[in-house]
Amino acid sequence: MARSADFPDTNAAPRRNRFAIASLVFGLLWLFFWGSILALIFGCIGLLQIRRSQGRQIGRGMAIAGIVLGSLELALLIIVAVAASQWSLNVF
């Protein structure tokens, strides 16, 4: 009997979500502003896809870790930018 695309293989092992992996990688690399933003975006997309996959995809922890790292890096970048601007105002 031929397999149909309408009936996926229920015995297949769950796959890791690629957006979750990308989110974690961008969060770990921290490519300044862009890495943080991409970690947040890919992490949110990955979480949504994992939730909708009904168990066919895994990687929720990686997506959450990417979101957390991206958020922390973005907050750190903002704090450094504000501190640098305050420092430059006090110097001149």
Steps between C-alpha positions, in 0.01 A plus 500: 500500500644837399556766766319827455614848598169535684595225743847562643698213649400494866791269589767746386729647763439868578725746318681796652352827387748690282382840617568396859853394404558827312369698796744333737791545257429871448455543874838337568687684224364843590554689178421826679156637417423261214581180686277603791208592277532182293523286816173653623319467167616145426431392859140623483445338160652176627278495810189554288597225257582256781168571671308445177689183402314280751813321614666458159761766582717554805737778608286709731790545742733619224242752381449633853877519557540697176224741603653549846851553361374738233304700757794523739736603222259764375455636854877506550547682170243764601660546843846543345365746241328711768809491724724601209273789408493619862877470522548699180270775631701526823838505323421782259 
